[in-house]
Each structure stands twice: as structure tokens, then as C-alpha cells.
Amino acid sequence: MDRLFYRPKDAAVVLGMSRTAVFRLIKSGELHSIKYEGYRLVPARALLEFARHLEEAA
């Protein structure tokens, strides 16, 4: 990962899922995000933590 923050559509590409699925994860609190000047951003750290959580649950 080369960026600190990802827009939800880019986070979806990184995670290999749809943009809608990413928004569902954000809404449910499973994926951390922030809002900055009207933009929804997902920290790269949150993507790594979410992926780690998925691996542990498998």
C-alpha cells in the first residue's frame, strides 16, 4: 500500500469487493473510516486490520 488514505471505491479494489460492500462495512463499523472536508476516507491501516480480522476468523 502506497497511500495513507483510500476513497471507498479504491478501498473496494484493494479488498477485492464492491463499493457497496465497503460502504456496508463502514456503516456497520467493521471498517473504520473518517470524513474530511466532505470526503469519506478509509485509512490504509484500517484496510490492513480488516484483512487481518478476516484471516483470523477463517
PQR file with spaces between the fields and no chain letter, atoms N, CA, C, O and H, PARSE charges and radii, in Angstrom:
ATOM       1  N    MET     1       0.841   -1.176    0.000 -0.4000 1.5000
ATOM       2  CA   MET     1       0.000    0.000    0.000 -0.0000 2.0000
ATOM       3  C    MET     1       0.886    1.239    0.000  0.5500 1.7000
ATOM       4  O    MET     1       1.797    1.378    0.817 -0.5500 1.4000
ATOM       5  N    ASP     2       0.601    2.108   -0.914 -0.4000 1.5000
ATOM       6  CA   ASP     2       1.442    3.287   -1.060 -0.0000 2.0000
ATOM       7  C    ASP     2       0.774    4.579   -0.611  0.5500 1.7000
ATOM       8  O    ASP     2       1.394    5.641   -0.653 -0.5500 1.4000
ATOM       9  H    ASP     2      -0.138    1.994   -1.578  0.4000 1.0000
ATOM      10  N    ARG     3      -0.480    4.503   -0.183 -0.4000 1.5000
ATOM      11  CA   ARG     3      -1.191    5.701    0.261 -0.0000 2.0000
ATOM      12  C    ARG     3      -1.600    5.550    1.716  0.5500 1.7000
ATOM      13  O    ARG     3      -1.717    4.438    2.231 -0.5500 1.4000
ATOM      14  H    ARG     3      -0.984    3.640   -0.149  0.4000 1.0000
ATOM      15  N    LEU     4      -1.814    6.681    2.369 -0.4000 1.5000
ATOM      16  CA   LEU     4      -2.269    6.657    3.755 -0.0000 2.0000
ATOM      17  C    LEU     4      -3.777    6.502    3.857  0.5500 1.7000
ATOM      18  O    LEU     4      -4.280    5.898    4.804 -0.5500 1.4000
ATOM      19  H    LEU     4      -1.719    7.584    1.951  0.4000 1.0000
ATOM      20  N    PHE     5      -4.505    7.051    2.876 -0.4000 1.5000
ATOM      21  CA   PHE     5      -5.964    7.005    2.872 -0.0000 2.0000
ATOM      22  C    PHE     5      -6.476    6.610    1.501  0.5500 1.7000
ATOM      23  O    PHE     5      -5.864    6.917    0.479 -0.5500 1.4000
ATOM      24  H    PHE     5      -4.096    7.542    2.106  0.4000 1.0000
ATOM      25  N    TYR     6      -7.614    5.921    1.496 -0.4000 1.5000
ATOM      26  CA   TYR     6      -8.243    5.479    0.252 -0.0000 2.0000
ATOM      27  C    TYR     6      -9.686    5.940    0.224  0.5500 1.7000
ATOM      28  O    TYR     6     -10.370    5.912    1.247 -0.5500 1.4000
ATOM      29  H    TYR     6      -8.112    5.672    2.327  0.4000 1.0000
ATOM      30  N    ARG     7     -10.152    6.364   -0.938 -0.4000 1.5000
ATOM      31  CA   ARG     7     -11.578    6.614   -1.129 -0.0000 2.0000
ATOM      32  C    ARG     7     -12.260    5.245   -1.116  0.5500 1.7000
ATOM      33  O    ARG     7     -11.615    4.250   -1.446 -0.5500 1.4000
ATOM      34  H    ARG     7      -9.596    6.387   -1.769  0.4000 1.0000
ATOM      35  N    PRO     8     -13.534    5.160   -0.749 -0.5600 1.5000
ATOM      36  CA   PRO     8     -14.200    3.857   -0.687  0.2800 2.0000
ATOM      37  C    PRO     8     -14.104    3.041   -1.977  0.5500 1.7000
ATOM      38  O    PRO     8     -13.956    1.820   -1.915 -0.5500 1.4000
ATOM      39  N    LYS     9     -14.184    3.686   -3.141 -0.4000 1.5000
ATOM      40  CA   LYS     9     -14.086    2.928   -4.396 -0.0000 2.0000
ATOM      41  C    LYS     9     -12.700    2.306   -4.552  0.5500 1.7000
ATOM      42  O    LYS     9     -12.577    1.204   -5.087 -0.5500 1.4000
ATOM      43  H    LYS     9     -14.304    4.677   -3.191  0.4000 1.0000
ATOM      44  N    ASP    10     -11.656    2.998   -4.092 -0.4000 1.5000
ATOM      45  CA   ASP    10     -10.304    2.449   -4.168 -0.0000 2.0000
ATOM      46  C    ASP    10     -10.079    1.382   -3.098  0.5500 1.7000
ATOM      47  O    ASP    10      -9.382    0.395   -3.334 -0.5500 1.4000
ATOM      48  H    ASP    10     -11.757    3.894   -3.658  0.4000 1.0000
ATOM      49  N    ALA    11     -10.670    1.582   -1.930 -0.4000 1.5000
ATOM      50  CA   ALA    11     -10.593    0.568   -0.876 -0.0000 2.0000
ATOM      51  C    ALA    11     -11.258   -0.722   -1.343  0.5500 1.7000
ATOM      52  O    ALA    11     -10.799   -1.818   -1.023 -0.5500 1.4000
ATOM      53  H    ALA    11     -11.236    2.384   -1.738  0.4000 1.0000
ATOM      54  N    ALA    12     -12.342   -0.582   -2.101 -0.4000 1.5000
ATOM      55  CA   ALA    12     -13.035   -1.759   -2.637 -0.0000 2.0000
ATOM      56  C    ALA    12     -12.120   -2.552   -3.559  0.5500 1.7000
ATOM      57  O    ALA    12     -12.112   -3.782   -3.521 -0.5500 1.4000
ATOM      58  H    ALA    12     -12.715    0.309   -2.361  0.4000 1.0000
ATOM      59  N    VAL    13     -11.355   -1.855   -4.382 -0.4000 1.5000
ATOM      60  CA   VAL    13     -10.419   -2.532   -5.290 -0.0000 2.0000
ATOM      61  C    VAL    13      -9.353   -3.264   -4.478  0.5500 1.7000
ATOM      62  O    VAL    13      -9.027   -4.414   -4.772 -0.5500 1.4000
ATOM      63  H    VAL    13     -11.362   -0.856   -4.413  0.4000 1.0000
ATOM      64  N    VAL    14      -8.815   -2.603   -3.464 -0.4000 1.5000
ATOM      65  CA   VAL    14      -7.780   -3.213   -2.625 -0.0000 2.0000
ATOM      66  C    VAL    14      -8.311   -4.472   -1.939  0.5500 1.7000
ATOM      67  O    VAL    14      -7.611   -5.481   -1.856 -0.5500 1.4000
ATOM      68  H    VAL    14      -9.080   -1.668   -3.226  0.4000 1.0000
ATOM      69  N    LEU    15      -9.546   -4.406   -1.450 -0.4000 1.5000
ATOM      70  CA   LEU    15     -10.136   -5.545   -0.740 -0.0000 2.0000
ATOM      71  C    LEU    15     -10.740   -6.587   -1.670  0.5500 1.7000
ATOM      72  O    LEU    15     -11.050   -7.698   -1.239 -0.5500 1.4000
ATOM      73  H    LEU    15     -10.114   -3.586   -1.517  0.4000 1.0000
ATOM      74  N    GLY    16     -10.910   -6.241   -2.940 -0.4000 1.5000
ATOM      75  CA   GLY    16     -11.498   -7.181   -3.894 -0.0000 2.0000
ATOM      76  C    GLY    16     -12.991   -7.346   -3.711  0.5500 1.7000
ATOM      77  O    GLY    16     -13.524   -8.440   -3.899 -0.5500 1.4000
ATOM      78  H    GLY    16     -10.659   -5.338   -3.291  0.4000 1.0000
ATOM      79  N    MET    17     -13.672   -6.270   -3.347 -0.4000 1.5000
ATOM      80  CA   MET    17     -15.125   -6.325   -3.172 -0.0000 2.0000
ATOM      81  C    MET    17     -15.759   -5.094   -3.793  0.5500 1.7000
ATOM      82  O    MET    17     -15.065   -4.203   -4.282 -0.5500 1.4000
ATOM      83  H    MET    17     -13.239   -5.382   -3.194  0.4000 1.0000
ATOM      84  N    SER    18     -17.064   -5.055   -3.769 -0.4000 1.5000
ATOM      85  CA   SER    18     -17.768   -3.934   -4.393 -0.0000 2.0000
ATOM      86  C    SER    18     -17.720   -2.694   -3.499  0.5500 1.7000
ATOM      87  O    SER    18     -17.486   -2.778   -2.293 -0.5500 1.4000
ATOM      88  H    SER    18     -17.628   -5.779   -3.372  0.4000 1.0000
ATOM      89  N    ARG    19     -17.947   -1.554   -4.124 -0.4000 1.5000
ATOM      90  CA   ARG    19     -18.006   -0.288   -3.403 -0.0000 2.0000
ATOM      91  C    ARG    19     -19.165   -0.319   -2.401  0.5500 1.7000
ATOM      92  O    ARG    19     -19.048    0.194   -1.288 -0.5500 1.4000
ATOM      93  H    ARG    19     -18.137   -1.486   -5.104  0.4000 1.0000
ATOM      94  N    THR    20     -20.270   -0.919   -2.804 -0.4000 1.5000
ATOM      95  CA   THR    20     -21.433   -1.040   -1.919 -0.0000 2.0000
ATOM      96  C    THR    20     -21.081   -1.854   -0.677  0.5500 1.7000
ATOM      97  O    THR    20     -21.484   -1.504    0.432 -0.5500 1.4000
ATOM      98  H    THR    20     -20.365   -1.336   -3.708  0.4000 1.0000
ATOM      99  N    ALA    21     -20.336   -2.933   -0.861 -0.4000 1.5000
ATOM     100  CA   ALA    21     -19.928   -3.765    0.277 -0.0000 2.0000
ATOM     101  C    ALA    21     -19.046   -2.966    1.237  0.5500 1.7000
ATOM     102  O    ALA    21     -19.169   -3.097    2.455 -0.5500 1.4000
ATOM     103  H    ALA    21     -20.009   -3.218   -1.762  0.4000 1.0000
ATOM     104  N    VAL    22     -18.161   -2.143    0.689 -0.4000 1.5000
ATOM     105  CA   VAL    22     -17.298   -1.313    1.536 -0.0000 2.0000
ATOM     106  C    VAL    22     -18.144   -0.329    2.342  0.5500 1.7000
ATOM     107  O    VAL    22     -17.907   -0.143    3.535 -0.5500 1.4000
ATOM     108  H    VAL    22     -18.061   -2.036   -0.300  0.4000 1.0000
ATOM     109  N    PHE    23     -19.126    0.299    1.703 -0.4000 1.5000
ATOM     110  CA   PHE    23     -19.995    1.225    2.432 -0.0000 2.0000
ATOM     111  C    PHE    23     -20.796    0.500    3.513  0.5500 1.7000
ATOM     112  O    PHE    23     -21.035    1.064    4.581 -0.5500 1.4000
ATOM     113  H    PHE    23     -19.319    0.148    0.734  0.4000 1.0000
ATOM     114  N    ARG    24     -21.210   -0.726    3.256 -0.4000 1.5000
ATOM     115  CA   ARG    24     -21.910   -1.513    4.286 -0.0000 2.0000
ATOM     116  C    ARG    24     -20.991   -1.782    5.479  0.5500 1.7000
ATOM     117  O    ARG    24     -21.410   -1.672    6.632 -0.5500 1.4000
ATOM     118  H    ARG    24     -21.016   -1.184    2.389  0.4000 1.0000
ATOM     119  N    LEU    25     -19.740   -2.134    5.192 -0.4000 1.5000
ATOM     120  CA   LEU    25     -18.772   -2.385    6.262 -0.0000 2.0000
ATOM     121  C    LEU    25     -18.512   -1.122    7.076  0.5500 1.7000
ATOM     122  O    LEU    25     -18.386   -1.182    8.299 -0.5500 1.4000
ATOM     123  H    LEU    25     -19.400   -2.223    4.256  0.4000 1.0000
ATOM     124  N    ILE    26     -18.432    0.012    6.402 -0.4000 1.5000
ATOM     125  CA   ILE    26     -18.234    1.287    7.094 -0.0000 2.0000
ATOM     126  C    ILE    26     -19.438    1.583    7.983  0.5500 1.7000
ATOM     127  O    ILE    26     -19.284    1.948    9.148 -0.5500 1.4000
ATOM     128  H    ILE    26     -18.534    0.061    5.409  0.4000 1.0000
ATOM     129  N    LYS    27     -20.633    1.424    7.426 -0.4000 1.5000
ATOM     130  CA   LYS    27     -21.864    1.715    8.174 -0.0000 2.0000
ATOM     131  C    LYS    27     -22.008    0.816    9.401  0.5500 1.7000
ATOM     132  O    LYS    27     -22.471    1.261   10.451 -0.5500 1.4000
ATOM     133  H    LYS    27     -20.759    1.127    6.479  0.4000 1.0000
ATOM     134  N    SER    28     -21.610   -0.449    9.263 -0.4000 1.5000
ATOM     135  CA   SER    28     -21.729   -1.388   10.382 -0.0000 2.0000
ATOM     136  C    SER    28     -20.616   -1.214   11.414  0.5500 1.7000
ATOM     137  O    SER    28     -20.694   -1.776   12.507 -0.5500 1.4000
ATOM     138  H    SER    28     -21.234   -0.810    8.410  0.4000 1.0000
ATOM     139  N    GLY    29     -19.586   -0.444   11.078 -0.4000 1.5000
ATOM     140  CA   GLY    29     -18.477   -0.238   11.997 -0.0000 2.0000
ATOM     141  C    GLY    29     -17.374   -1.267   11.866  0.5500 1.7000
ATOM     142  O    GLY    29     -16.394   -1.221   12.610 -0.5500 1.4000
ATOM     143  H    GLY    29     -19.523    0.013   10.190  0.4000 1.0000
ATOM     144  N    GLU    30     -17.516   -2.196   10.932 -0.4000 1.5000
ATOM     145  CA   GLU    30     -16.485   -3.225   10.736 -0.0000 2.0000
ATOM     146  C    GLU    30     -15.238   -2.668   10.058  0.5500 1.7000
ATOM     147  O    GLU    30     -14.144   -3.210   10.214 -0.5500 1.4000
ATOM     148  H    GLU    30     -18.311   -2.233   10.328  0.4000 1.0000
ATOM     149  N    LEU    31     -15.408   -1.590    9.309 -0.4000 1.5000
ATOM     150  CA   LEU    31     -14.287   -0.953    8.616 -0.0000 2.0000
ATOM     151  C    LEU    31     -14.263    0.509    9.031  0.5500 1.7000
ATOM     152  O    LEU    31     -15.221    1.246    8.797 -0.5500 1.4000
ATOM     153  H    LEU    31     -16.297   -1.150    9.182  0.4000 1.0000
ATOM     154  N    HIS    32     -13.171    0.922    9.643 -0.4000 1.5000
ATOM     155  CA   HIS    32     -13.037    2.295   10.137 -0.0000 2.0000
ATOM     156  C    HIS    32     -12.852    3.262    8.968  0.5500 1.7000
ATOM     157  O    HIS    32     -12.145    2.966    8.005 -0.5500 1.4000
ATOM     158  H    HIS    32     -12.393    0.324    9.833  0.4000 1.0000
ATOM     159  N    SER    33     -13.495    4.410    9.071 -0.4000 1.5000
ATOM     160  CA   SER    33     -13.310    5.463    8.077 -0.0000 2.0000
ATOM     161  C    SER    33     -13.433    6.808    8.768  0.5500 1.7000
ATOM     162  O    SER    33     -13.916    6.905    9.896 -0.5500 1.4000
ATOM     163  H    SER    33     -14.069    4.650    9.853  0.4000 1.0000
ATOM     164  N    ILE    34     -12.989    7.836    8.074 -0.4000 1.5000
ATOM     165  CA   ILE    34     -13.112    9.198    8.584 -0.0000 2.0000
ATOM     166  C    ILE    34     -13.748   10.051    7.502  0.5500 1.7000
ATOM     167  O    ILE    34     -13.764    9.684    6.328 -0.5500 1.4000
ATOM     168  H    ILE    34     -12.596    7.757    7.158  0.4000 1.0000
ATOM     169  N    LYS    35     -14.265   11.184    7.913 -0.4000 1.5000
ATOM     170  CA   LYS    35     -14.796   12.138    6.960 -0.0000 2.0000
ATOM     171  C    LYS    35     -13.932   13.388    7.053  0.5500 1.7000
ATOM     172  O    LYS    35     -13.736   13.928    8.142 -0.5500 1.4000
ATOM     173  H    LYS    35     -14.251   11.482    8.868  0.4000 1.0000
ATOM     174  N    TYR    36     -13.419   13.848    5.926 -0.4000 1.5000
ATOM     175  CA   TYR    36     -12.564   15.030    5.894 -0.0000 2.0000
ATOM     176  C    TYR    36     -13.007   15.923    4.750  0.5500 1.7000
ATOM     177  O    TYR    36     -12.955   15.527    3.586 -0.5500 1.4000
ATOM     178  H    TYR    36     -13.578   13.409    5.041  0.4000 1.0000
ATOM     179  N    GLU    37     -13.439   17.114    5.083 -0.4000 1.5000
ATOM     180  CA   GLU    37     -13.895   18.097    4.099 -0.0000 2.0000
ATOM     181  C    GLU    37     -14.882   17.501    3.100  0.5500 1.7000
ATOM     182  O    GLU    37     -14.793   17.749    1.898 -0.5500 1.4000
ATOM     183  H    GLU    37     -13.482   17.435    6.029  0.4000 1.0000
ATOM     184  N    GLY    38     -15.815   16.719    3.610 -0.4000 1.5000
ATOM     185  CA   GLY    38     -16.847   16.136    2.762 -0.0000 2.0000
ATOM     186  C    GLY    38     -16.464   14.832    2.089  0.5500 1.7000
ATOM     187  O    GLY    38     -17.296   14.216    1.424 -0.5500 1.4000
ATOM     188  H    GLY    38     -15.887   16.518    4.587  0.4000 1.0000
ATOM     189  N    TYR    39     -15.222   14.399    2.247 -0.4000 1.5000
ATOM     190  CA   TYR    39     -14.766   13.149    1.640 -0.0000 2.0000
ATOM     191  C    TYR    39     -14.752   12.041    2.676  0.5500 1.7000
ATOM     192  O    TYR    39     -14.304   12.248    3.804 -0.5500 1.4000
ATOM     193  H    TYR    39     -14.545   14.900    2.788  0.4000 1.0000
ATOM     194  N    ARG    40     -15.234   10.879    2.307 -0.4000 1.5000
ATOM     195  CA   ARG    40     -15.137    9.687    3.146 -0.0000 2.0000
ATOM     196  C    ARG    40     -13.808    9.036    2.800  0.5500 1.7000
ATOM     197  O    ARG    40     -13.545    8.758    1.630 -0.5500 1.4000
ATOM     198  H    ARG    40     -15.598   10.711    1.391  0.4000 1.0000
ATOM     199  N    LEU    41     -12.969    8.790    3.792 -0.4000 1.5000
ATOM     200  CA   LEU    41     -11.651    8.203    3.575 -0.0000 2.0000
ATOM     201  C    LEU    41     -11.458    7.002    4.494  0.5500 1.7000
ATOM     202  O    LEU    41     -11.864    7.015    5.656 -0.5500 1.4000
ATOM     203  H    LEU    41     -13.182    9.016    4.742  0.4000 1.0000
ATOM     204  N    VAL    42     -10.834    5.975    3.952 -0.4000 1.5000
ATOM     205  CA   VAL    42     -10.524    4.770    4.721 -0.0000 2.0000
ATOM     206  C    VAL    42      -9.006    4.726    4.903  0.5500 1.7000
ATOM     207  O    VAL    42      -8.269    4.650    3.921 -0.5500 1.4000
ATOM     208  H    VAL    42     -10.503    5.965    3.008  0.4000 1.0000
ATOM     209  N    PRO    43      -8.536    4.773    6.149 -0.5600 1.5000
ATOM     210  CA   PRO    43      -7.095    4.693    6.373  0.2800 2.0000
ATOM     211  C    PRO    43      -6.532    3.342    5.911  0.5500 1.7000
ATOM     212  O    PRO    43      -7.182    2.306    6.049 -0.5500 1.4000
ATOM     213  N    ALA    44      -5.327    3.373    5.368 -0.4000 1.5000
ATOM     214  CA   ALA    44      -4.673    2.136    4.934 -0.0000 2.0000
ATOM     215  C    ALA    44      -4.562    1.167    6.107  0.5500 1.7000
ATOM     216  O    ALA    44      -4.707   -0.043    5.934 -0.5500 1.4000
ATOM     217  H    ALA    44      -4.799    4.215    5.256  0.4000 1.0000
ATOM     218  N    ARG    45      -4.306    1.696    7.292 -0.4000 1.5000
ATOM     219  CA   ARG    45      -4.208    0.866    8.494 -0.0000 2.0000
ATOM     220  C    ARG    45      -5.508    0.101    8.741  0.5500 1.7000
ATOM     221  O    ARG    45      -5.483   -1.057    9.156 -0.5500 1.4000
ATOM     222  H    ARG    45      -4.189    2.679    7.433  0.4000 1.0000
ATOM     223  N    ALA    46      -6.648    0.757    8.485 -0.4000 1.5000
ATOM     224  CA   ALA    46      -7.948    0.108    8.680 -0.0000 2.0000
ATOM     225  C    ALA    46      -8.134   -1.046    7.701  0.5500 1.7000
ATOM     226  O    ALA    46      -8.717   -2.072    8.053 -0.5500 1.4000
ATOM     227  H    ALA    46      -6.669    1.698    8.147  0.4000 1.0000
ATOM     228  N    LEU    47      -7.643   -0.884    6.476 -0.4000 1.5000
ATOM     229  CA   LEU    47      -7.730   -1.970    5.493 -0.0000 2.0000
ATOM     230  C    LEU    47      -6.905   -3.171    5.951  0.5500 1.7000
ATOM     231  O    LEU    47      -7.353   -4.314    5.853 -0.5500 1.4000
ATOM     232  H    LEU    47      -7.169   -0.051    6.190  0.4000 1.0000
ATOM     233  N    LEU    48      -5.700   -2.906    6.450 -0.4000 1.5000
ATOM     234  CA   LEU    48      -4.844   -3.993    6.929 -0.0000 2.0000
ATOM     235  C    LEU    48      -5.465   -4.696    8.134  0.5500 1.7000
ATOM     236  O    LEU    48      -5.436   -5.924    8.223 -0.5500 1.4000
ATOM     237  H    LEU    48      -5.336   -1.978    6.529  0.4000 1.0000
ATOM     238  N    GLU    49      -6.030   -3.913    9.064 -0.4000 1.5000
ATOM     239  CA   GLU    49      -6.666   -4.502   10.244 -0.0000 2.0000
ATOM     240  C    GLU    49      -7.885   -5.336    9.856  0.5500 1.7000
ATOM     241  O    GLU    49      -8.112   -6.404   10.426 -0.5500 1.4000
ATOM     242  H    GLU    49      -6.054   -2.916    8.992  0.4000 1.0000
ATOM     243  N    PHE    50      -8.663   -4.860    8.896 -0.4000 1.5000
ATOM     244  CA   PHE    50      -9.833   -5.603    8.450 -0.0000 2.0000
ATOM     245  C    PHE    50      -9.406   -6.920    7.800  0.5500 1.7000
ATOM     246  O    PHE    50     -10.004   -7.963    8.065 -0.5500 1.4000
ATOM     247  H    PHE    50      -8.479   -3.993    8.433  0.4000 1.0000
ATOM     248  N    ALA    51      -8.380   -6.880    6.957 -0.4000 1.5000
ATOM     249  CA   ALA    51      -7.887   -8.096    6.308 -0.0000 2.0000
ATOM     250  C    ALA    51      -7.366   -9.081    7.357  0.5500 1.7000
ATOM     251  O    ALA    51      -7.598  -10.286    7.248 -0.5500 1.4000
ATOM     252  H    ALA    51      -7.894   -6.033    6.741  0.4000 1.0000
ATOM     253  N    ARG    52      -6.672   -8.578    8.359 -0.4000 1.5000
ATOM     254  CA   ARG    52      -6.158   -9.434    9.432 -0.0000 2.0000
ATOM     255  C    ARG    52      -7.314  -10.088   10.190  0.5500 1.7000
ATOM     256  O    ARG    52      -7.250  -11.268   10.534 -0.5500 1.4000
ATOM     257  H    ARG    52      -6.484   -7.600    8.448  0.4000 1.0000
ATOM     258  N    HIS    53      -8.362   -9.320   10.444 -0.4000 1.5000
ATOM     259  CA   HIS    53      -9.547   -9.844   11.128 -0.0000 2.0000
ATOM     260  C    HIS    53     -10.198  -10.965   10.313  0.5500 1.7000
ATOM     261  O    HIS    53     -10.624  -11.975   10.874 -0.5500 1.4000
ATOM     262  H    HIS    53      -8.414   -8.361   10.164  0.4000 1.0000
ATOM     263  N    LEU    54     -10.273  -10.788    9.000 -0.4000 1.5000
ATOM     264  CA   LEU    54     -10.856  -11.820    8.138 -0.0000 2.0000
ATOM     265  C    LEU    54     -10.040  -13.105    8.179  0.5500 1.7000
ATOM     266  O    LEU    54     -10.596  -14.203    8.217 -0.5500 1.4000
ATOM     267  H    LEU    54      -9.927   -9.968    8.545  0.4000 1.0000
ATOM     268  N    GLU    55      -8.713  -12.961    8.172 -0.4000 1.5000
ATOM     269  CA   GLU    55      -7.847  -14.142    8.215 -0.0000 2.0000
ATOM     270  C    GLU    55      -8.005  -14.890    9.534  0.5500 1.7000
ATOM     271  O    GLU    55      -8.027  -16.120    9.557 -0.5500 1.4000
ATOM     272  H    GLU    55      -8.261  -12.070    8.141  0.4000 1.0000
ATOM     273  N    GLU    56      -8.116  -14.142   10.632 -0.4000 1.5000
ATOM     274  CA   GLU    56      -8.264  -14.776   11.946 -0.0000 2.0000
ATOM     275  C    GLU    56      -9.607  -15.489   12.070  0.5500 1.7000
ATOM     276  O    GLU    56      -9.708  -16.522   12.731 -0.5500 1.4000
ATOM     277  H    GLU    56      -8.098  -13.142   10.613  0.4000 1.0000
ATOM     278  N    ALA    57     -10.634  -14.938   11.435 -0.4000 1.5000
ATOM     279  CA   ALA    57     -11.974  -15.526   11.512 -0.0000 2.0000
ATOM     280  C    ALA    57     -12.110  -16.764   10.637  0.5500 1.7000
ATOM     281  O    ALA    57     -13.011  -17.577   10.846 -0.5500 1.4000
ATOM     282  H    ALA    57     -10.552  -14.098   10.898  0.4000 1.0000
ATOM     283  N    ALA    58     -11.226  -16.911    9.661 -0.4000 1.5000
ATOM     284  CA   ALA    58     -11.324  -18.044    8.727 -0.0000 2.0000
ATOM     285  C    ALA    58     -10.832  -19.327    9.350  0.5500 1.7000
ATOM     286  O    ALA    58     -10.846  -20.373    8.702 -0.5500 1.4000
ATOM     287  H    ALA    58     -10.495  -16.251    9.491  0.4000 1.0000
